[in-house]
Amino acid sequence: MWDWLHIKLLGIELGRWLAAVAVLALFVFVQPLLLARFHRFATRLAAKTRTRLDDVLLAAAEKPMRWLLWLVGAILAAHLLAPPAARTPLLRYMDAGARAAAVILAAWFLWRVVEGLGAYLRERAAATETKMDDQLVILGERTLKIFLVVVALIVAAQNLGFSVSGLIASLGIGGIAVAMAARDTIANFFGSVMLMLDRPFLVGDWIKTPAFEGIVEEIGFRSTRIRTFEKTLVVVPNAELANMVIDNMDARPVRRVKMRVGLTYDTTPEKMRAFLARVRKLLAEHPGVDPSFFLVRFDEFGASDLSVFIYYYTKSTAWDEHLAVREEINLRLMEIVEELGLSFAFPTRTVHLVEERDDGDKPGNA
């Protein structure tokens, strides 16, 4: 009755073909159910914990697990077929390919874990005051990803039958040339490490060097990107940047204002004293001015004015807020000058004409 199951198709019994198809069909229908049950179980288990790390692992495992089930189903189907090795080395190739695919899936899972942990750590780092941990998270995430790719390719190649040890050994001679070619890359990498440790600037800082000036957008493995105020992008190798003289403009706690106000020469000493006192009081009481240090001095008799030197710091270093404080101080200076009946001086020149007598009136010209 079941003799027809022994009929051979391409050298394989029909019963084995049917079993392989049944396994594949079973995985087609069972795979979504298994994934759904696993997701519900893992979600309930993760909800009982306070940490988000288990949620990261759950999200990272979902897609690789789906492909892993497909891989297991294909391997089971291939082993059920069990084709004769004399005709085709299918199982040997399938087993080698499955091992390599499993390595790739494991690397994919770890890649997703690294991405999830990176996002989690970036959120934690954003809550701190320093920006160094934000940059270290990015640098660590990129380093782990590169390491995963290299290890996965080596292990997968070894499972496919390639002689990895022979390949590594063959690089002994060529390694010198590779090292020479990669010396700039290695120098830039260590330059980025030094920038992370020394912290001369952080992402978002306004820096100035002899060659350029702008806002730091990104500190990478090889280079740092700076957006200039003309909106151009400057990419500087980290090895060069680590040796530059860098002026970090955003590292200052306050921002300086240095100016001169010129009053006309008809200003009396009493009014000058009143003007100086009013300006000092203005700087001491203004909420946007740092009251710890400022100077207001009548220090020079100019060519066309009585020069008053004003020196102070704004509490805010932000450009717009700094300008807003300067604007308010300048308007109040104008009001003080007007209230005291003074006048701002401007360059003037006085020409004195001397009347000379006619030459005929001079003695001896008779």
C-alpha positions as CSV (number, residue, x, y, z in Angstrom):
1,M,0.0,0.0,0.0
2,W,2.8,2.4,0.8
3,D,5.2,1.1,-1.9
4,W,4.8,4.4,-3.8
5,L,6.7,6.2,-1.1
6,H,9.8,4.3,-2.2
7,I,9.6,5.6,-5.7
8,K,12.8,7.6,-6.3
9,L,12.9,11.1,-7.7
10,L,16.4,12.4,-8.6
11,G,17.8,9.4,-6.6
12,I,15.8,10.3,-3.5
13,E,12.7,8.4,-2.3
14,L,9.4,10.2,-2.6
15,G,8.7,9.7,1.1
16,R,11.8,11.7,2.0
17,W,10.6,14.5,-0.4
18,L,7.3,14.6,1.3
19,A,8.8,14.7,4.8
20,A,11.1,17.5,3.8
21,V,8.2,19.5,2.3
22,A,6.2,18.8,5.4
23,V,8.9,20.1,7.7
24,L,9.2,23.3,5.6
25,A,5.5,23.8,5.7
26,L,5.4,23.1,9.4
27,F,8.0,25.8,9.9
28,V,6.0,28.2,7.7
29,F,3.0,27.9,10.0
30,V,4.7,27.2,13.3
31,Q,7.3,29.9,13.1
32,P,4.9,32.9,13.7
33,L,3.3,31.0,16.6
34,L,6.6,30.3,18.2
35,L,7.8,33.9,17.8
36,A,4.5,35.3,19.2
37,R,4.7,33.0,22.2
38,F,8.3,33.8,22.8
39,H,7.6,37.6,22.5
40,R,4.7,37.4,25.0
41,F,6.7,35.4,27.5
42,A,9.8,37.6,27.2
43,T,7.7,40.8,27.4
44,R,6.0,39.6,30.6
45,L,9.4,38.6,32.1
46,A,11.0,41.9,31.1
47,A,8.1,43.9,32.6
48,K,8.9,42.5,36.0
49,T,12.4,44.1,36.0
50,R,13.3,47.7,36.5
51,T,16.2,47.8,34.0
52,R,15.8,48.3,30.3
53,L,18.6,46.0,29.3
54,D,16.3,43.0,29.0
55,D,14.1,45.0,26.7
56,V,17.1,45.8,24.6
57,L,18.0,42.1,24.4
58,L,14.4,41.2,23.5
59,A,14.2,43.7,20.7
60,A,17.7,42.6,19.4
61,A,16.7,38.9,19.3
62,E,13.4,39.2,17.5
63,K,14.5,39.5,13.8
64,P,17.6,37.2,14.0
65,M,15.5,34.5,15.7
66,R,13.0,34.6,12.8
67,W,15.8,33.9,10.3
68,L,17.3,31.3,12.7
69,L,14.1,29.3,12.6
70,W,14.1,29.5,8.8
71,L,17.7,28.2,8.8
72,V,16.8,25.3,11.2
73,G,13.9,24.3,9.0
74,A,16.0,24.3,5.9
75,I,18.7,22.2,7.5
76,L,16.2,19.7,8.8
77,A,14.6,19.4,5.4
78,A,18.0,18.9,3.8
79,H,18.9,16.1,6.3
80,L,15.5,14.4,5.7
81,L,16.2,14.4,2.0
82,A,19.7,12.9,2.6
83,P,20.7,12.9,-1.1
84,P,23.4,10.4,-2.1
85,A,26.8,12.0,-1.6
86,A,28.0,10.3,-4.7
87,R,25.6,12.4,-6.8
88,T,25.7,15.7,-5.0
89,P,27.5,16.9,-1.9
90,L,24.4,18.9,-0.9
91,L,24.5,18.1,2.9
92,R,28.2,19.0,3.2
93,Y,27.6,22.4,1.5
94,M,24.4,22.9,3.4
95,D,26.1,22.2,6.8
96,A,29.0,24.5,6.0
97,G,26.6,27.3,4.8
98,A,24.4,26.8,7.8
99,R,27.3,27.2,10.2
100,A,28.5,30.4,8.4
101,A,24.9,31.7,8.3
102,A,24.6,31.0,12.1
103,V,27.7,33.0,12.7
104,I,26.3,35.9,10.6
105,L,23.0,35.7,12.5
106,A,24.9,35.7,15.9
107,A,26.9,38.7,14.7
108,W,23.6,40.4,13.6
109,F,22.1,39.7,17.0
110,L,25.2,41.2,18.8
111,W,25.1,44.2,16.4
112,R,21.5,44.9,17.4
113,V,22.4,44.5,21.1
114,V,25.3,47.0,20.7
115,E,22.9,49.4,18.9
116,G,20.3,49.0,21.7
117,L,22.8,49.4,24.5
118,G,24.3,52.4,22.7
119,A,20.8,54.1,22.5
120,Y,20.3,53.2,26.2
121,L,23.6,54.6,27.3
122,R,23.2,57.7,25.2
123,E,20.0,58.5,27.0
124,R,21.8,58.0,30.3
125,A,24.7,60.1,29.2
126,A,22.4,62.9,28.0
127,A,21.2,63.2,31.6
128,T,24.7,64.1,32.9
129,E,26.3,67.5,32.9
130,T,29.4,66.5,31.0
131,K,29.5,65.7,27.3
132,M,32.5,63.4,27.5
133,D,30.4,60.3,28.2
134,D,28.2,61.0,25.2
135,Q,31.3,60.9,23.0
136,L,32.7,57.8,24.7
137,V,29.4,55.9,24.1
138,I,29.6,56.8,20.4
139,L,33.3,55.8,20.1
140,G,32.7,52.5,22.0
141,E,29.7,51.6,19.9
142,R,31.6,52.1,16.6
143,T,34.6,50.2,17.9
144,L,32.4,47.2,18.9
145,K,30.6,47.2,15.6
146,I,33.9,47.1,13.6
147,F,35.2,44.3,15.9
148,L,32.0,42.3,15.4
149,V,32.2,42.6,11.6
150,V,35.9,41.5,11.4
151,V,35.4,38.5,13.8
152,A,32.2,37.4,12.0
153,L,33.8,37.5,8.6
154,I,36.8,35.5,9.8
155,V,34.7,32.8,11.6
156,A,32.3,32.6,8.7
157,A,35.1,32.2,6.2
158,Q,36.6,29.4,8.4
159,N,33.3,27.6,8.5
160,L,33.0,27.8,4.7
161,G,36.4,25.9,4.4
162,F,38.8,28.8,3.8
163,S,42.1,28.6,5.6
164,V,42.0,31.6,7.8
165,S,45.2,30.7,9.6
166,G,47.0,30.5,6.2
167,L,45.5,33.8,5.2
168,I,46.7,35.4,8.5
169,A,50.1,33.8,8.1
170,S,50.4,35.1,4.5
171,L,49.8,38.6,5.8
172,G,53.1,38.4,7.7
173,I,55.1,39.9,4.8
174,G,52.3,42.1,3.6
175,G,51.5,43.2,7.1
176,I,54.4,45.6,7.0
177,A,53.0,47.3,3.9
178,V,49.5,47.3,5.4
179,A,50.8,48.8,8.6
180,M,52.7,51.5,6.6
181,A,49.5,52.3,4.6
182,A,47.4,52.3,7.8
183,R,49.8,54.4,9.9
184,D,47.8,57.6,9.3
185,T,44.6,55.8,10.2
186,I,46.1,54.5,13.4
187,A,47.5,57.9,14.2
188,N,44.1,59.5,13.7
189,F,42.5,56.9,15.9
190,F,44.9,57.6,18.7
191,G,44.4,61.3,18.0
192,S,40.7,60.8,18.6
193,V,41.4,58.9,21.9
194,M,43.6,61.8,23.0
195,L,40.9,64.3,22.2
196,M,38.5,62.3,24.2
197,L,40.8,62.1,27.2
198,D,42.2,65.6,27.1
199,R,38.8,67.2,26.3
200,P,40.0,70.4,24.7
201,F,36.5,70.7,23.2
202,L,33.2,68.8,23.0
203,V,30.6,68.4,20.4
204,G,28.7,71.7,20.0
205,D,31.7,73.9,21.2
206,W,32.8,77.0,19.3
207,I,36.6,76.6,18.7
208,K,39.1,78.7,17.0
209,T,42.5,77.6,15.5
210,P,45.0,79.3,13.3
211,A,43.5,77.6,10.3
212,F,39.7,77.7,10.9
213,E,36.9,78.7,13.3
214,G,33.5,77.1,13.8
215,I,31.2,74.7,15.8
216,V,32.3,71.1,16.4
217,E,29.6,68.8,14.9
218,E,31.2,65.4,15.2
219,I,34.3,63.7,16.6
220,G,34.9,60.5,14.7
221,F,37.5,57.7,14.5
222,R,39.5,59.4,11.8
223,S,38.5,63.0,11.7
224,T,36.5,65.8,13.4
225,R,33.9,67.8,11.5
226,I,33.6,71.6,12.2
227,R,30.8,73.7,10.8
228,T,32.2,77.2,10.1
229,F,30.1,80.4,10.4
230,E,30.0,80.6,6.6
231,K,28.2,77.2,6.9
232,T,31.0,75.3,5.2
233,L,32.2,72.0,6.6
234,V,35.8,71.6,7.6
235,V,37.0,68.0,8.1
236,V,40.3,67.8,10.0
237,P,42.3,64.5,10.7
238,N,42.4,63.9,14.5
239,A,46.1,63.4,14.4
240,E,46.6,67.0,13.1
241,L,43.8,68.4,15.4
242,A,45.4,66.9,18.5
243,N,48.6,68.9,17.8
244,M,46.9,72.2,17.0
245,V,46.6,75.3,19.3
246,I,42.9,75.3,20.0
247,D,41.0,78.3,21.5
248,N,37.8,77.0,23.0
249,M,35.5,80.0,23.0
250,D,32.7,78.2,24.8
251,A,34.9,77.3,27.7
252,R,34.8,80.8,29.1
253,P,32.5,81.3,32.0
254,V,31.6,84.9,31.1
255,R,32.0,87.1,28.0
256,R,33.9,90.3,27.9
257,V,32.8,93.8,26.7
258,K,35.4,96.5,26.3
259,M,34.3,99.9,25.0
260,R,34.9,103.7,25.2
261,V,32.4,106.5,25.6
262,G,33.5,110.0,24.5
263,L,31.9,113.1,26.1
264,T,32.3,116.7,24.9
265,Y,34.9,119.0,26.4
266,D,32.2,121.2,27.9
267,T,31.5,118.5,30.5
268,T,32.1,119.8,34.0
269,P,34.0,117.7,36.6
270,E,30.8,117.5,38.7
271,K,28.8,116.1,35.8
272,M,31.7,113.7,34.9
273,R,31.6,112.3,38.5
274,A,27.8,111.9,38.3
275,F,28.1,110.1,35.0
276,L,30.8,107.7,36.3
277,A,28.7,107.0,39.4
278,R,25.5,106.3,37.4
279,V,27.4,103.9,35.0
280,R,29.0,102.0,37.9
281,K,25.6,101.6,39.6
282,L,24.1,100.4,36.3
283,L,26.7,97.7,35.8
284,A,26.5,96.6,39.5
285,E,22.7,96.2,39.4
286,H,22.1,94.9,35.9
287,P,21.0,91.2,36.0
288,G,22.9,90.3,32.9
289,V,26.3,91.7,34.0
290,D,28.8,89.8,36.2
291,P,29.1,92.1,39.3
292,S,32.3,90.5,40.5
293,F,34.5,92.7,38.2
294,F,33.9,95.8,36.1
295,L,35.7,99.0,35.4
296,V,34.4,102.5,34.7
297,R,37.2,105.1,34.5
298,F,37.7,108.6,33.0
299,D,41.2,107.9,31.8
300,E,42.0,110.0,28.7
301,F,41.8,113.5,27.3
302,G,41.2,112.6,23.7
303,A,41.8,114.8,20.6
304,S,38.1,115.7,20.5
305,D,36.5,114.1,23.6
306,L,36.8,113.2,27.2
307,S,37.2,109.4,27.0
308,V,35.6,107.1,29.5
309,F,36.8,103.5,29.5
310,I,34.1,100.9,30.3
311,Y,35.0,97.2,30.9
312,Y,32.6,94.5,32.0
313,Y,31.5,90.8,31.5
314,T,28.1,89.4,30.6
315,K,27.0,86.4,32.5
316,S,25.7,84.6,29.4
317,T,28.2,83.5,26.8
318,A,25.6,82.8,24.2
319,W,26.0,85.2,21.3
320,D,22.4,86.5,21.1
321,E,22.0,86.9,24.9
322,H,25.4,88.6,25.1
323,L,24.3,91.1,22.4
324,A,21.0,91.7,24.2
325,V,22.8,92.7,27.4
326,R,25.2,95.0,25.4
327,E,22.2,96.6,23.7
328,E,20.5,97.3,27.0
329,I,23.6,98.7,28.5
330,N,24.2,101.0,25.5
331,L,20.6,102.3,25.6
332,R,20.9,103.0,29.3
333,L,24.2,104.9,28.7
334,M,22.3,107.1,26.1
335,E,19.6,107.7,28.7
336,I,22.1,108.7,31.4
337,V,23.9,111.1,29.1
338,E,20.5,112.7,28.2
339,E,19.4,112.9,31.8
340,L,22.6,114.6,32.9
341,G,22.5,117.1,30.1
342,L,25.7,115.8,28.6
343,S,26.6,115.2,24.9
344,F,28.5,112.5,23.1
345,A,31.6,113.9,21.4
346,F,32.4,113.3,17.8
347,P,35.6,114.2,15.8
348,T,35.8,118.0,15.4
349,R,38.4,120.4,14.3
350,T,38.8,124.1,15.2
351,V,40.5,126.4,12.8
352,H,41.9,129.7,14.2
353,L,42.3,132.5,11.7
354,V,44.9,135.2,12.4
355,E,44.4,138.6,10.7
356,E,47.5,140.0,9.3
357,R,48.1,143.8,8.5
358,D,48.7,145.0,5.0
359,D,52.3,145.1,3.8
360,G,52.0,148.8,3.2
361,D,51.5,149.5,6.9
362,K,54.7,147.7,7.8
363,P,57.7,149.9,8.8
364,G,60.4,150.3,6.1
365,N,58.0,150.0,3.2
366,A,57.8,153.7,2.5
